[in-house]
Amino acid sequence: MNIYSAWGLVPLFVVALCIAASSLFICADKSASFSSVTSRIPSLDGLRGFLALGVATHHGIIYYDYLLRGLWRAPPSPLFNQLGQASVGLFFITTAYLFWGKAIKATSATDFAKLLAGRVFRIAPVFCFLMLVAILSSLIATGFTIHESPETLLLEALRNLAFGVLSLTPFNGVNISRWFAGVTWTLVYEWYFYFLLPPLAFLARRIGRSIEVLVILLVVSSTISWMTRDRSVCLVTLFLWGILCADLTHRNRIPSFPNWFYSTVSLLAFLFAFTLFDGTFSGPLPAALLGLGFYGLVRGGDLFGLLSLKSAQRLGAISYDLYLVHGLIFTAAFAIPAVRMAAFLSPVAYWLVLIGLLSLALGAALVLHIFVELPGLALGRRMLASLKAIDDRRIDGRSRIVTVTDAQ
């Protein structure tokens, strides 16, 4: 067995599912009540859990080469590289799918403001908490020796605490982004998408949300992606796939088939995307396969029950927390000489250490979910409810004034 053996994934995912199935993770079942998505698709909840686990495993494999040679680079194995890139691609498709429908239904600036506020309370609490931990850790790592001016430190701290809207910058000379395994770059593109939702939704309503226009845009972006191999263009393509899936689902333009058919389509599409390509961000074909597989899930597929498992649903509930925290767990653990020594005894030993660290990351993600993420979501709901009550009182007051004026 070598470090890039696909067989190592089997015990890793089995252990993760068993941990999530334990009684400790019952608290993760509360997450559904905090969702702002009115019509939840259980398969997407389960999918997010596996995607976050895939990204964490991807970085765990990258750490092997990084610790040996000091090189942070994509794994030479297409499968292990796609565990990161294809998983992130599916995260983007999911985001576009879920929030395009909301944007189309929004009818005023207030609706968009509420949507954006909801994302802030979803993303910011865990992000800022972990960023403060990283900033404090960087000061500890440098022995509280200040290497930059107070003004520079303040600007660096503010930039890094900007909810992921801005890319991370080193703090006091420490590369904090590496401590997070570099995952925060995806939040920057998510925020771009949220900020663009109002004008995109306005244009969509003006042109009648034509699927033909979406297909044309998708063909154009895919062609440019194929010609330029530009990551940003590929990300646009992924978002367009999510939007197209949302529009097709809303219009119900494609005939329905049995769930096993959609599960088969998703399984084959994901299998090809994860194994036949070196990466997702270098061309349109992997994105197309991911879009096809995703559409199979929103039409009723659940990979033959895998994504509907209670343990998979619980992994989905803590997916954002796992996505952000696993890099810090790896950084802290591999800084311990005994852990590094044990990991490099053999490839099997490295996999065992990796499984242990990911188990620890799952526990940390659950703690973050219970004590940081859920309270943040609850606070957001209370504040949005208060704003809605204020708006309702204003509208009611205006209505009474109009009624009195008419009576006079």
Legacy VTK file of the C-alpha trace (Angstrom):
# vtk DataFile Version 3.0
C-alpha trace
ASCII
DATASET POLYDATA
POINTS 408 float
0.000 0.000 0.000
1.280 3.493 -0.885
0.116 6.834 0.379
-2.051 7.401 -2.712
-3.924 4.112 -2.462
-7.667 4.574 -2.894
-8.228 1.748 -0.421
-7.239 4.094 2.386
-10.457 6.014 1.793
-12.630 3.050 2.768
-11.732 2.875 6.494
-11.558 6.668 6.675
-15.112 7.201 5.439
-16.432 4.223 7.419
-14.901 5.595 10.639
-16.341 9.052 9.906
-19.825 7.636 9.344
-19.605 5.544 12.518
-18.527 8.558 14.558
-21.367 10.655 13.137
-23.820 7.844 13.909
-22.869 7.870 17.603
-25.018 9.482 20.270
-22.529 12.350 20.585
-23.728 13.706 17.260
-27.417 13.834 18.150
-27.019 17.587 18.658
-26.291 17.934 14.939
-29.890 16.900 14.268
-31.053 20.327 15.436
-29.568 22.017 12.397
-32.616 21.541 10.175
-34.660 23.893 12.330
-32.138 26.680 11.663
-32.167 26.271 7.920
-33.422 29.145 5.794
-34.179 26.725 2.981
-37.892 26.025 3.048
-37.829 22.893 0.892
-34.804 20.928 1.981
-33.331 18.189 -0.165
-31.903 15.545 2.194
-29.485 14.241 -0.428
-27.814 17.667 -0.610
-27.374 17.726 3.170
-25.690 14.335 2.993
-23.628 15.405 0.002
-22.143 18.384 1.859
-20.849 16.105 4.588
-18.953 13.914 2.132
-17.655 16.955 0.267
-16.199 18.511 3.421
-14.665 15.169 4.354
-13.231 14.901 0.842
-11.604 18.339 1.076
-10.128 17.492 4.488
-8.738 14.197 3.151
-7.307 16.018 0.126
-5.370 18.349 2.419
-4.329 15.472 4.662
-2.681 13.839 1.632
-1.058 17.129 0.585
0.467 17.345 4.070
2.399 14.133 3.417
4.503 15.765 0.684
4.548 19.084 2.511
6.070 17.606 5.657
8.607 15.540 3.710
9.739 18.096 1.141
8.226 21.421 2.182
6.148 21.574 -1.007
2.474 22.512 -0.828
1.183 21.177 -4.131
-1.595 19.135 -5.663
-1.297 15.374 -5.140
0.006 13.456 -8.188
-3.021 11.164 -7.912
-6.060 12.454 -9.904
-8.449 10.912 -7.369
-6.887 12.606 -4.359
-6.609 15.907 -6.183
-10.250 15.707 -7.229
-11.275 14.955 -3.651
-10.442 18.604 -3.103
-11.184 20.321 -6.403
-14.303 18.416 -7.444
-15.681 18.656 -3.914
-15.202 22.428 -3.956
-16.797 22.523 -7.404
-19.876 20.761 -6.058
-19.985 23.214 -3.138
-20.175 26.083 -5.658
-22.894 24.338 -7.660
-24.866 23.734 -4.456
-24.569 27.385 -3.410
-25.782 28.608 -6.794
-28.661 26.124 -6.821
-29.937 26.994 -3.352
-29.668 30.762 -3.551
-30.748 31.342 -7.127
-34.282 30.332 -6.220
-34.242 32.702 -3.255
-32.934 35.559 -5.371
-35.656 35.091 -7.993
-38.348 35.189 -5.291
-36.927 38.350 -3.721
-38.959 41.384 -4.765
-37.281 44.276 -2.960
-33.986 45.560 -1.647
-35.152 44.533 1.826
-35.478 40.916 0.709
-31.929 40.921 -0.628
-30.666 42.618 2.523
-32.247 39.868 4.620
-30.746 37.203 2.383
-27.296 38.764 2.733
-27.725 39.176 6.487
-28.624 35.509 6.736
-25.353 34.587 5.008
-23.402 36.834 7.365
-24.817 35.079 10.422
-24.186 31.713 8.780
-20.565 32.351 7.801
-19.196 34.956 10.192
-19.414 33.404 13.705
-17.322 30.280 13.038
-15.019 32.115 10.645
-14.248 34.955 13.072
-13.886 32.631 16.050
-11.331 30.453 14.258
-9.568 33.511 12.857
-9.160 34.920 16.365
-7.741 31.547 17.434
-5.298 31.681 14.510
-4.265 35.270 15.279
-3.649 34.425 18.934
-1.743 31.304 17.910
0.439 33.322 15.549
1.366 35.637 18.406
2.182 32.635 20.594
4.244 31.071 17.768
6.342 34.235 17.494
6.765 34.486 21.274
4.634 37.642 21.267
7.426 39.373 19.387
5.929 42.072 17.190
7.544 42.166 13.738
5.350 44.855 12.217
3.976 48.267 13.122
0.748 48.496 15.155
-1.025 50.055 12.168
0.005 47.175 9.905
-1.068 44.595 12.471
-4.457 46.279 12.845
-5.016 46.372 9.085
-3.980 42.724 8.769
-6.309 41.707 11.592
-9.252 43.632 10.131
-8.663 42.145 6.679
-8.495 38.621 8.089
-11.645 39.152 10.158
-13.705 40.395 7.200
-15.900 37.254 7.132
-13.918 35.824 4.199
-14.940 38.666 1.861
-11.232 39.451 1.395
-8.439 36.967 0.847
-6.340 36.255 3.919
-3.040 37.983 4.493
-0.136 36.983 6.775
-0.400 38.300 10.322
2.768 39.425 12.079
4.744 37.559 9.429
2.881 34.252 9.920
1.104 32.671 6.937
-2.311 32.154 8.524
-3.832 31.048 5.238
-1.627 27.944 5.241
-2.844 27.119 8.732
-6.355 26.926 7.263
-5.013 24.732 4.436
-5.903 27.601 2.106
-9.642 26.825 2.089
-10.794 30.405 2.696
-10.263 31.415 -0.932
-13.590 29.780 -1.774
-15.447 32.124 0.575
-14.231 35.104 -1.471
-15.949 33.694 -4.583
-19.069 32.829 -2.606
-19.347 36.423 -1.455
-18.907 37.616 -5.056
-21.858 35.427 -5.988
-24.043 36.737 -3.137
-23.248 40.365 -4.041
-24.087 39.716 -7.705
-27.398 38.008 -6.936
-29.574 41.182 -6.980
-28.553 42.400 -10.469
-28.511 38.843 -11.848
-31.990 38.148 -10.499
-33.239 41.472 -11.901
-31.898 40.610 -15.353
-33.352 37.104 -15.109
-36.820 38.492 -14.413
-36.524 40.972 -17.271
-35.679 38.257 -19.789
-38.168 35.779 -18.377
-35.567 33.484 -16.775
-35.080 31.850 -20.166
-33.350 28.485 -19.962
-32.116 29.089 -23.490
-30.162 32.144 -22.303
-28.674 30.132 -19.443
-27.597 27.386 -21.822
-25.973 29.950 -24.134
-24.103 31.506 -21.197
-23.023 28.068 -20.051
-21.736 27.162 -23.526
-19.842 30.464 -23.754
-18.252 30.125 -20.323
-17.392 26.475 -20.975
-15.740 27.390 -24.272
-13.714 30.170 -22.672
-12.778 27.801 -19.846
-11.615 25.209 -22.373
-9.555 27.783 -24.317
-7.992 29.637 -21.381
-7.902 27.041 -18.588
-8.613 29.981 -16.293
-9.844 29.057 -12.810
-12.132 32.058 -12.449
-13.930 31.234 -15.693
-14.331 27.635 -14.563
-15.866 28.844 -11.290
-18.358 30.940 -13.265
-19.210 27.789 -15.212
-19.814 25.878 -11.990
-22.118 28.605 -10.664
-24.007 28.570 -13.973
-24.493 24.818 -13.664
-26.086 25.376 -10.255
-28.350 28.092 -11.638
-29.348 25.910 -14.572
-30.177 23.008 -12.246
-32.341 25.357 -10.174
-34.169 26.653 -13.222
-34.708 23.198 -14.707
-36.065 21.958 -11.383
-38.375 24.955 -11.027
-39.773 24.612 -14.533
-39.823 20.808 -14.411
-38.916 20.726 -18.093
-37.359 17.223 -18.012
-39.576 14.128 -17.561
-39.379 12.355 -14.209
-37.633 9.016 -13.827
-37.356 6.605 -10.879
-34.969 7.541 -8.085
-32.691 4.610 -8.923
-32.217 6.086 -12.394
-31.129 9.448 -10.989
-28.871 7.724 -8.445
-27.211 5.823 -11.275
-26.714 8.995 -13.315
-25.189 10.805 -10.309
-22.961 7.883 -9.359
-21.554 7.469 -12.874
-21.108 11.209 -13.408
-19.271 11.648 -10.096
-17.187 8.520 -10.676
-15.999 9.806 -14.053
-15.383 13.336 -12.729
-13.353 12.137 -9.743
-11.236 9.541 -11.555
-10.784 10.566 -15.209
-9.538 14.131 -14.734
-6.507 15.612 -12.986
-8.520 18.577 -11.753
-11.781 20.490 -11.997
-10.522 24.044 -12.495
-8.782 23.518 -15.822
-11.618 22.781 -18.216
-15.369 22.439 -18.757
-15.768 18.652 -18.910
-15.354 17.933 -15.164
-17.730 20.812 -14.404
-20.293 19.361 -16.825
-20.084 15.945 -15.176
-20.455 17.496 -11.727
-23.451 19.501 -12.942
-25.061 16.386 -14.404
-24.456 14.386 -11.232
-25.808 17.222 -9.093
-28.969 17.445 -11.176
-29.542 13.741 -10.566
-29.489 14.415 -6.822
-31.951 17.309 -6.886
-34.308 15.212 -9.009
-34.512 12.502 -6.385
-31.296 10.499 -6.443
-29.453 9.838 -3.200
-26.687 7.481 -4.384
-28.822 4.471 -3.480
-29.488 5.625 0.065
-25.932 6.646 1.006
-26.699 10.370 1.210
-29.904 9.735 3.178
-28.131 7.980 6.050
-28.561 9.725 9.393
-24.784 9.809 9.825
-24.387 11.432 6.396
-27.003 14.054 7.330
-25.112 14.817 10.526
-21.838 15.178 8.644
-23.668 17.612 6.392
-24.803 19.635 9.399
-21.198 20.196 10.539
-19.707 20.417 7.033
-18.929 24.148 7.189
-17.267 23.768 10.583
-15.221 20.790 9.373
-14.281 22.660 6.217
-12.763 25.522 8.212
-11.286 23.747 11.220
-9.498 20.721 9.724
-6.501 22.785 8.577
-5.909 24.103 12.093
-6.132 20.561 13.481
-3.531 19.329 10.968
-1.247 22.302 11.663
-1.354 21.824 15.427
-1.023 18.026 15.326
1.846 17.834 12.835
3.742 20.443 14.853
4.139 17.720 17.500
7.308 15.682 16.757
5.828 12.435 18.090
2.848 12.711 15.719
5.097 13.345 12.722
7.348 10.454 13.682
4.412 8.077 14.020
2.921 9.226 10.727
6.037 8.504 8.698
6.706 5.016 9.957
4.915 3.672 6.866
2.091 4.593 4.464
-0.312 2.540 6.587
0.827 4.433 9.676
0.227 7.749 7.906
-3.309 6.698 7.008
-3.974 5.641 10.589
-2.707 8.993 11.881
-4.779 10.793 9.255
-7.913 8.896 10.284
-7.220 9.835 13.902
-6.737 13.515 13.057
-9.884 13.635 10.953
-11.788 12.026 13.808
-10.460 14.777 16.054
-11.489 17.353 13.437
-15.013 15.928 13.411
-15.190 16.368 17.178
-13.897 19.945 16.927
-16.408 20.671 14.152
-19.257 19.381 16.298
-18.186 21.615 19.196
-18.020 24.616 16.864
-21.407 23.735 15.440
-23.075 23.549 18.849
-21.406 26.441 20.652
-20.627 28.895 17.832
-22.557 28.211 14.626
-26.011 27.436 16.025
-25.988 30.364 18.510
-24.903 32.627 15.625
-27.771 31.397 13.479
-30.209 31.848 16.367
-29.006 35.416 16.892
-29.440 36.095 13.197
-32.988 34.776 13.230
-33.894 36.954 16.217
-32.437 40.064 14.600
-34.152 39.388 11.276
-37.422 38.720 13.093
-37.055 42.062 14.907
-36.415 43.882 11.637
-39.446 42.200 10.091
-41.589 43.256 13.046
-40.394 46.858 12.653
-41.182 46.786 8.923
-44.615 45.302 9.624
-45.394 48.073 12.124
-44.296 50.731 9.636
-46.444 49.224 6.899
-49.385 48.940 9.287
-48.921 52.553 10.360
-48.854 53.753 6.754
-51.973 51.734 5.985
-53.830 53.373 8.877
-52.798 56.825 7.676
-54.027 56.052 4.173
-57.288 54.677 5.561
-57.908 57.818 7.675
-57.073 60.074 4.717
-59.495 58.206 2.472
-62.212 58.426 5.097
-61.785 62.186 5.278
LINES 1 409
408 0 1 2 3 4 5 6 7 8 9 10 11 12 13 14 15 16 17 18 19 20 21 22 23 24 25 26 27 28 29 30 31 32 33 34 35 36 37 38 39 40 41 42 43 44 45 46 47 48 49 50 51 52 53 54 55 56 57 58 59 60 61 62 63 64 65 66 67 68 69 70 71 72 73 74 75 76 77 78 79 80 81 82 83 84 85 86 87 88 89 90 91 92 93 94 95 96 97 98 99 100 101 102 103 104 105 106 107 108 109 110 111 112 113 114 115 116 117 118 119 120 121 122 123 124 125 126 127 128 129 130 131 132 133 134 135 136 137 138 139 140 141 142 143 144 145 146 147 148 149 150 151 152 153 154 155 156 157 158 159 160 161 162 163 164 165 166 167 168 169 170 171 172 173 174 175 176 177 178 179 180 181 182 183 184 185 186 187 188 189 190 191 192 193 194 195 196 197 198 199 200 201 202 203 204 205 206 207 208 209 210 211 212 213 214 215 216 217 218 219 220 221 222 223 224 225 226 227 228 229 230 231 232 233 234 235 236 237 238 239 240 241 242 243 244 245 246 247 248 249 250 251 252 253 254 255 256 257 258 259 260 261 262 263 264 265 266 267 268 269 270 271 272 273 274 275 276 277 278 279 280 281 282 283 284 285 286 287 288 289 290 291 292 293 294 295 296 297 298 299 300 301 302 303 304 305 306 307 308 309 310 311 312 313 314 315 316 317 318 319 320 321 322 323 324 325 326 327 328 329 330 331 332 333 334 335 336 337 338 339 340 341 342 343 344 345 346 347 348 349 350 351 352 353 354 355 356 357 358 359 360 361 362 363 364 365 366 367 368 369 370 371 372 373 374 375 376 377 378 379 380 381 382 383 384 385 386 387 388 389 390 391 392 393 394 395 396 397 398 399 400 401 402 403 404 405 406 407
